[in-house]
Amino acid sequence: MIFKGKVWKFGDNIDTDAIIPARYLNTSDPAELAKHVMEDADKDFPSKVKQGDMIIARANFGCGSSREHAPIAIKAAGMQAVIAKSFARIFYRNSFNIGLPIFESEDAADNISEGDEIEIDADNGLIKNITKGEQYTAKPIPPFMQELISAGGLIEWTKKRLAG
């Protein structure tokens, strides 16, 4: 899997309330959640993000509550991947369960700037910064997790397995 797009950068400890504020949890409609993604971290973010963009953050991205709404909002907003130094474990699992690719890379988090264009080779764990002409490594996504992403998440993967 190859992902290519523009980067939006965030800092350390971006919690699930910053990703999708609790005041919007009265819905689980992905399109409605996307309208408010990251607005407590950057109030203009929902209007700036474009289909195919990506998020890069520092350590402990997705900390806080265990709600699946956070990765759903990111994916529904059109972002194709998130890179961070580290992820909260429940956010990590929820992301794969809904089919959002995430990558852990300290070098990428330290060296990629907002607005850079990057390309991620998920199979090999390579991140190319096209803007700066640099390359970083990420932990490759295990084959089963790649299956989840390709299927669109755990529910869709399970449906396909049961049908086949």
Contacts in CASP RR format, 6 or more apart in sequence:
PFRMAT RR
TARGET T0000
AUTHOR 0000-0000-0000
METHOD contacts of the structure
MODEL  1
MIFKGKVWKFGDNIDTDAIIPARYLNTSDPAELAKHVMEDADKDFPSKVK
QGDMIIARANFGCGSSREHAPIAIKAAGMQAVIAKSFARIFYRNSFNIGL
PIFESEDAADNISEGDEIEIDADNGLIKNITKGEQYTAKPIPPFMQELIS
AGGLIEWTKKRLAG
1 101 0 8 1.000
1 121 0 8 1.000
1 122 0 8 1.000
1 123 0 8 1.000
1 141 0 8 1.000
1 146 0 8 1.000
1 149 0 8 1.000
1 150 0 8 1.000
2 119 0 8 1.000
2 120 0 8 1.000
2 121 0 8 1.000
2 122 0 8 1.000
3 52 0 8 1.000
3 54 0 8 1.000
3 80 0 8 1.000
3 81 0 8 1.000
3 101 0 8 1.000
3 119 0 8 1.000
3 120 0 8 1.000
3 122 0 8 1.000
4 117 0 8 1.000
4 118 0 8 1.000
4 119 0 8 1.000
4 120 0 8 1.000
4 130 0 8 1.000
5 52 0 8 1.000
5 53 0 8 1.000
5 54 0 8 1.000
5 80 0 8 1.000
5 117 0 8 1.000
5 118 0 8 1.000
5 119 0 8 1.000
6 50 0 8 1.000
6 52 0 8 1.000
6 53 0 8 1.000
6 54 0 8 1.000
6 115 0 8 1.000
6 116 0 8 1.000
6 117 0 8 1.000
7 53 0 8 1.000
7 54 0 8 1.000
7 55 0 8 1.000
7 56 0 8 1.000
7 112 0 8 1.000
7 113 0 8 1.000
7 114 0 8 1.000
7 115 0 8 1.000
7 116 0 8 1.000
7 117 0 8 1.000
7 118 0 8 1.000
8 38 0 8 1.000
8 42 0 8 1.000
8 45 0 8 1.000
8 48 0 8 1.000
8 49 0 8 1.000
8 53 0 8 1.000
8 54 0 8 1.000
8 55 0 8 1.000
8 56 0 8 1.000
8 114 0 8 1.000
8 115 0 8 1.000
9 55 0 8 1.000
9 56 0 8 1.000
9 57 0 8 1.000
9 112 0 8 1.000
9 113 0 8 1.000
9 114 0 8 1.000
9 115 0 8 1.000
10 38 0 8 1.000
10 41 0 8 1.000
10 42 0 8 1.000
10 55 0 8 1.000
10 56 0 8 1.000
10 57 0 8 1.000
10 58 0 8 1.000
10 61 0 8 1.000
11 57 0 8 1.000
11 58 0 8 1.000
12 57 0 8 1.000
12 58 0 8 1.000
12 59 0 8 1.000
12 60 0 8 1.000
13 58 0 8 1.000
13 59 0 8 1.000
13 60 0 8 1.000
13 63 0 8 1.000
14 41 0 8 1.000
14 57 0 8 1.000
14 60 0 8 1.000
14 61 0 8 1.000
14 62 0 8 1.000
14 63 0 8 1.000
15 62 0 8 1.000
15 63 0 8 1.000
15 64 0 8 1.000
15 65 0 8 1.000
16 62 0 8 1.000
16 63 0 8 1.000
16 64 0 8 1.000
16 65 0 8 1.000
16 66 0 8 1.000
16 67 0 8 1.000
16 69 0 8 1.000
16 70 0 8 1.000
16 91 0 8 1.000
17 40 0 8 1.000
17 64 0 8 1.000
17 65 0 8 1.000
18 38 0 8 1.000
18 40 0 8 1.000
18 41 0 8 1.000
19 37 0 8 1.000
19 38 0 8 1.000
19 41 0 8 1.000
19 62 0 8 1.000
19 70 0 8 1.000
19 73 0 8 1.000
19 74 0 8 1.000
20 33 0 8 1.000
20 36 0 8 1.000
20 37 0 8 1.000
20 67 0 8 1.000
20 69 0 8 1.000
20 70 0 8 1.000
20 72 0 8 1.000
20 73 0 8 1.000
21 36 0 8 1.000
21 39 0 8 1.000
21 40 0 8 1.000
24 32 0 8 1.000
24 33 0 8 1.000
24 36 0 8 1.000
24 69 0 8 1.000
25 67 0 8 1.000
25 69 0 8 1.000
27 33 0 8 1.000
28 69 0 8 1.000
28 72 0 8 1.000
30 72 0 8 1.000
30 73 0 8 1.000
30 75 0 8 1.000
30 76 0 8 1.000
31 76 0 8 1.000
33 69 0 8 1.000
33 72 0 8 1.000
33 73 0 8 1.000
33 76 0 8 1.000
34 46 0 8 1.000
34 73 0 8 1.000
34 76 0 8 1.000
34 77 0 8 1.000
34 78 0 8 1.000
35 46 0 8 1.000
36 46 0 8 1.000
36 73 0 8 1.000
37 45 0 8 1.000
37 46 0 8 1.000
37 49 0 8 1.000
37 73 0 8 1.000
37 74 0 8 1.000
37 76 0 8 1.000
37 77 0 8 1.000
38 45 0 8 1.000
38 46 0 8 1.000
38 49 0 8 1.000
38 55 0 8 1.000
38 74 0 8 1.000
39 45 0 8 1.000
39 46 0 8 1.000
42 48 0 8 1.000
46 77 0 8 1.000
49 77 0 8 1.000
49 78 0 8 1.000
49 79 0 8 1.000
50 78 0 8 1.000
51 78 0 8 1.000
52 78 0 8 1.000
52 79 0 8 1.000
52 80 0 8 1.000
53 78 0 8 1.000
53 79 0 8 1.000
53 80 0 8 1.000
54 79 0 8 1.000
54 80 0 8 1.000
54 81 0 8 1.000
54 82 0 8 1.000
54 83 0 8 1.000
54 118 0 8 1.000
54 120 0 8 1.000
55 61 0 8 1.000
55 74 0 8 1.000
55 79 0 8 1.000
55 81 0 8 1.000
55 82 0 8 1.000
55 83 0 8 1.000
55 84 0 8 1.000
56 82 0 8 1.000
56 83 0 8 1.000
56 84 0 8 1.000
56 108 0 8 1.000
56 109 0 8 1.000
56 112 0 8 1.000
56 114 0 8 1.000
57 82 0 8 1.000
57 83 0 8 1.000
57 84 0 8 1.000
57 85 0 8 1.000
57 109 0 8 1.000
58 84 0 8 1.000
58 85 0 8 1.000
58 109 0 8 1.000
59 84 0 8 1.000
59 85 0 8 1.000
59 86 0 8 1.000
59 109 0 8 1.000
60 84 0 8 1.000
60 85 0 8 1.000
60 86 0 8 1.000
60 87 0 8 1.000
60 88 0 8 1.000
61 82 0 8 1.000
61 84 0 8 1.000
61 85 0 8 1.000
61 86 0 8 1.000
61 87 0 8 1.000
61 88 0 8 1.000
61 91 0 8 1.000
62 70 0 8 1.000
62 87 0 8 1.000
62 88 0 8 1.000
62 91 0 8 1.000
63 88 0 8 1.000
63 91 0 8 1.000
64 88 0 8 1.000
66 90 0 8 1.000
66 94 0 8 1.000
67 94 0 8 1.000
68 94 0 8 1.000
68 97 0 8 1.000
68 98 0 8 1.000
70 91 0 8 1.000
70 94 0 8 1.000
71 91 0 8 1.000
71 94 0 8 1.000
71 95 0 8 1.000
71 98 0 8 1.000
71 99 0 8 1.000
71 100 0 8 1.000
72 98 0 8 1.000
74 82 0 8 1.000
74 100 0 8 1.000
75 98 0 8 1.000
75 99 0 8 1.000
75 100 0 8 1.000
79 100 0 8 1.000
80 101 0 8 1.000
81 100 0 8 1.000
81 101 0 8 1.000
81 102 0 8 1.000
81 103 0 8 1.000
81 120 0 8 1.000
82 95 0 8 1.000
82 100 0 8 1.000
82 101 0 8 1.000
82 102 0 8 1.000
82 103 0 8 1.000
83 102 0 8 1.000
83 103 0 8 1.000
83 104 0 8 1.000
83 105 0 8 1.000
83 108 0 8 1.000
83 109 0 8 1.000
83 112 0 8 1.000
83 120 0 8 1.000
83 127 0 8 1.000
83 138 0 8 1.000
84 102 0 8 1.000
84 103 0 8 1.000
84 104 0 8 1.000
84 105 0 8 1.000
84 109 0 8 1.000
85 104 0 8 1.000
85 105 0 8 1.000
85 106 0 8 1.000
85 109 0 8 1.000
85 110 0 8 1.000
86 104 0 8 1.000
87 95 0 8 1.000
87 102 0 8 1.000
87 104 0 8 1.000
92 102 0 8 1.000
95 101 0 8 1.000
95 102 0 8 1.000
96 102 0 8 1.000
96 145 0 8 1.000
96 148 0 8 1.000
96 149 0 8 1.000
96 153 0 8 1.000
96 154 0 8 1.000
97 148 0 8 1.000
97 153 0 8 1.000
97 154 0 8 1.000
97 155 0 8 1.000
98 152 0 8 1.000
98 153 0 8 1.000
98 154 0 8 1.000
99 148 0 8 1.000
99 149 0 8 1.000
99 151 0 8 1.000
99 152 0 8 1.000
99 153 0 8 1.000
99 154 0 8 1.000
100 149 0 8 1.000
101 120 0 8 1.000
101 122 0 8 1.000
101 141 0 8 1.000
101 149 0 8 1.000
103 120 0 8 1.000
103 122 0 8 1.000
103 125 0 8 1.000
103 127 0 8 1.000
103 138 0 8 1.000
103 139 0 8 1.000
103 141 0 8 1.000
104 138 0 8 1.000
104 139 0 8 1.000
105 127 0 8 1.000
105 136 0 8 1.000
105 137 0 8 1.000
105 138 0 8 1.000
105 139 0 8 1.000
107 136 0 8 1.000
107 137 0 8 1.000
108 118 0 8 1.000
108 127 0 8 1.000
108 129 0 8 1.000
108 136 0 8 1.000
108 138 0 8 1.000
111 129 0 8 1.000
111 132 0 8 1.000
111 134 0 8 1.000
111 136 0 8 1.000
112 118 0 8 1.000
112 127 0 8 1.000
112 129 0 8 1.000
112 132 0 8 1.000
112 136 0 8 1.000
113 131 0 8 1.000
113 132 0 8 1.000
115 131 0 8 1.000
116 129 0 8 1.000
116 130 0 8 1.000
116 131 0 8 1.000
116 132 0 8 1.000
117 129 0 8 1.000
117 130 0 8 1.000
117 131 0 8 1.000
118 127 0 8 1.000
118 128 0 8 1.000
118 129 0 8 1.000
118 130 0 8 1.000
118 131 0 8 1.000
119 127 0 8 1.000
119 128 0 8 1.000
119 130 0 8 1.000
120 126 0 8 1.000
120 127 0 8 1.000
120 128 0 8 1.000
120 138 0 8 1.000
121 127 0 8 1.000
121 128 0 8 1.000
122 140 0 8 1.000
122 141 0 8 1.000
122 146 0 8 1.000
122 149 0 8 1.000
123 140 0 8 1.000
123 141 0 8 1.000
123 146 0 8 1.000
124 140 0 8 1.000
125 137 0 8 1.000
125 138 0 8 1.000
125 139 0 8 1.000
125 140 0 8 1.000
125 141 0 8 1.000
126 135 0 8 1.000
126 136 0 8 1.000
126 137 0 8 1.000
126 138 0 8 1.000
127 135 0 8 1.000
127 136 0 8 1.000
127 137 0 8 1.000
127 138 0 8 1.000
128 134 0 8 1.000
128 135 0 8 1.000
129 135 0 8 1.000
129 136 0 8 1.000
141 149 0 8 1.000
147 157 0 8 1.000
148 154 0 8 1.000
148 157 0 8 1.000
151 157 0 8 1.000
151 160 0 8 1.000
END
